[in-house]
């Protein structure tokens, strides 16, 4: 991969528009199944009109814009218009409640908001006196805003803030991750190279746009390569492969949870052109084999966080290893270290740490939180909180979060190992394990499982026997409970703190 020279994402967009003006940039399918498409040149005009709208509302360089929108072309137009004007976006979960939305707004002081027409009343509760624009997320109209085109004469710097994205808050108070223009450019550069994207490729985006995965791995890489994007208004497990064939997509990015949903609710189709698929988080060997057969390509696991910008670990394209996160992505720095900062040996578990230049190849810091930012680094390495080990070939294997290790009667128990064992049962689609306080053993593993609808549902006794034959005593779940589905964030991450009855599910995935 050629060495990355810091640049603004605006430069990336402008170069691609100039080179691929008449080629398709975006195809959008709404919830009714209607679709529309734009080439790069036409969409660039819509971006300039959106920049004109921002100007009319007093948004300029250094100002923020809040978005509470589901997947729709207007989201992309606002994002790129902010990139063009030197402003920055604050994307929130569009299905978030007033409290979450209000928190993001209060912490970022935007000058303008964008929300869905169907959620106006919720947004009004959250935004206070913030002026906002109502968006018909289902619209397939060719033009978004009736504003004059605007192009600022003063160009942004590559270290200028381009976004603040809040972490999901599955384990604590969400942190605001500061993303620069150069960060987006580097994400596009690294991910396009890792996937060998060309202008002939088409990314398939079903994950929510407010999340880093869709922005970094799909849109930024497509723009960098001059590729096109097929954007779905929402994820449908039952229609995923049908839509992929319909729009002739060649690349996609998913999490393990959507993959399991596809296998449970979908079916193979003819005419697929997928040659590449990223996925995050482990799936079982049998699930991997089935998805390879259905997709027509071997999915490649990756590892990244909002803070790391691109996926810093990506599996090989020629011979991917199903349970491995792969090797260090070209241009990235990754190590596995002990608590004292020393690198671990082969097959020794430690914490994944990521190096790089702040604001260029790694995030710039946490919003208004210099102490938290400082505590997140050790001698220049970002501490991910995730555990892994490396084999003698340099491939990384996930071993859970630091918080995913239970202390059962003095013995360390990896939650990931227990979850994997349960998920390998043919009657189980997925499993989540949490620690529960115990008067005798300090804490014990407690499991929550979802039955695989394509196989016979096992009994609780069957599952206990399955674990007994495969796990040591300390690792065996003390309790096993069947659920219809696991509580998730909008991008499919399991909200484990809800499993013990603290709160409510807000899963936004469709069937």
Secondary structure, 3 states (H helix, E strand, C coil): CCCCCCCCHHHHHHHHHHHCCCCEEEEEECCCCCEEEEEHHHHHHHHHHHHHHHHHCCCCCCCEEEEECCCCHHHHHHHHHHHHHCCEEEECCCCCCHHHHHHHHHHHCCCEEEEEHHHHHHHHHHHCCCCEEEECCCCCCCCCCCCCCCCCCCCCCCCCEEEEEECCCCCCCCCEEEEEHHHHHHHHHHHHHHCCCCCCCEEEECCCCCCHHHHHHHHHHHHHHCCEEEEECCCECCCHHHHHHHCCCCEEEEEHHHHHHHHHHCCCCCCCCCCEEEEECCCCHHHHHHHHHHHCCCCEEEECCCCCCCCCEECCCCCCCCCCCEEECCCCEEEEECCCCCECCCCCCEEEEEECCECCCECCEECCCHHHHHHCEECCEEEEEEEEEECCCCCEEEEEEHHHEEEECCEEEEHHHHHHHHHCCCCEEEEEEEEEEECCCEEEEEEEEEECCCCCCCCHHHHHHHHHCCCCHHHCCCEEEECCCCCECCCCCECHHHCCCCCCCCCCCEC
